[in-house]
Amino acid sequence: MTHATGHAVALVLELPGAVRHGDPSRPTAVDDTGPVLCYFDWLHTAGVDEEDENGHVSNVSYVRWIQDAARAHTDAVGWDRRAYEAVGGTFIVKRHEVDYKRGCHAGNAVVVTTVVEECRLASAIRRTRVVRLSDGAEILRARTEWVFVAIDGHRPSRIPQGVLEAFALVGRLSRGPRERTPASAAG
């Protein structure tokens, strides 16, 4: 079984206190008292093998996209598998909450936007949004709780400061991934 592959297209830093006028993807005034958020866009084209017997992309495939985008994001900020092994820890999923909005089919190109919006001692909340590029339709929104664990024994461990700094995040934000048009997502 082969899956269509995705690739990163953007890594965007944004201050959560930004005031927006007109284009929602561009902050025009900034309150720099809050954490900087590191949004990440991952492009993907759904493959035929990702459809289920109902003729649309399966829920299992959507969850795989959420995980693949998170993995690409962490790689992009310098925390690949080797970096996590060097600190003796890794993230595992504790909980996925997915709100499915519309169906998606083989051949549909999507942008998966993800952001780590909150960190605690040993856990992080990541928000994800999937949008079909052809018409801007929102396919899903998700909230995933990740737990940082020791590689040996899988006991929860404190998230290393270097990881927090790589994602430019210390704190929390009250909203999910930013709203964007397909044109701004792709370019």
HURAHU-V593570 format. One record per backbone hydrogen bond with DSSP energy under -1.0 kcal/mol. NH is the residue of the N-H (numbers start at 1). CO is the residue of the C=O. If there is no record, write none. Layout:
BEGIN
nh=NH co=CO
nh=NH co=CO
END
This chain:
BEGIN
nh=7 co=43
nh=9 co=41
nh=10 co=41
nh=12 co=39
nh=14 co=37
nh=16 co=35
nh=18 co=15
nh=19 co=29
nh=26 co=23
nh=28 co=19
nh=29 co=19
nh=37 co=14
nh=39 co=12
nh=40 co=114
nh=41 co=10
nh=42 co=112
nh=43 co=7
nh=44 co=110
nh=46 co=108
nh=50 co=47
nh=51 co=48
nh=52 co=56
nh=55 co=52
nh=57 co=104
nh=58 co=50
nh=62 co=58
nh=63 co=59
nh=64 co=60
nh=65 co=61
nh=66 co=62
nh=67 co=63
nh=68 co=64
nh=69 co=65
nh=70 co=66
nh=71 co=67
nh=72 co=68
nh=73 co=69
nh=74 co=70
nh=75 co=71
nh=76 co=72
nh=77 co=73
nh=78 co=75
nh=79 co=74
nh=84 co=80
nh=85 co=81
nh=86 co=82
nh=87 co=83
nh=89 co=84
nh=90 co=149
nh=92 co=147
nh=94 co=145
nh=95 co=145
nh=97 co=143
nh=99 co=141
nh=101 co=139
nh=102 co=139
nh=107 co=46
nh=108 co=105
nh=110 co=44
nh=111 co=131
nh=112 co=42
nh=113 co=129
nh=114 co=40
nh=115 co=127
nh=117 co=125
nh=118 co=125
nh=119 co=171
nh=120 co=123
nh=124 co=146
nh=125 co=118
nh=126 co=144
nh=127 co=115
nh=128 co=142
nh=129 co=113
nh=130 co=140
nh=131 co=111
nh=132 co=137
nh=133 co=109
nh=136 co=132
nh=139 co=130
nh=140 co=130
nh=141 co=99
nh=142 co=128
nh=143 co=97
nh=144 co=126
nh=145 co=95
nh=146 co=124
nh=147 co=92
nh=148 co=122
nh=149 co=90
nh=150 co=155
nh=151 co=88
nh=154 co=150
nh=157 co=148
nh=159 co=121
nh=164 co=160
nh=165 co=161
nh=166 co=162
nh=167 co=163
nh=168 co=165
nh=169 co=164
nh=185 co=181
nh=186 co=182
nh=187 co=183
END
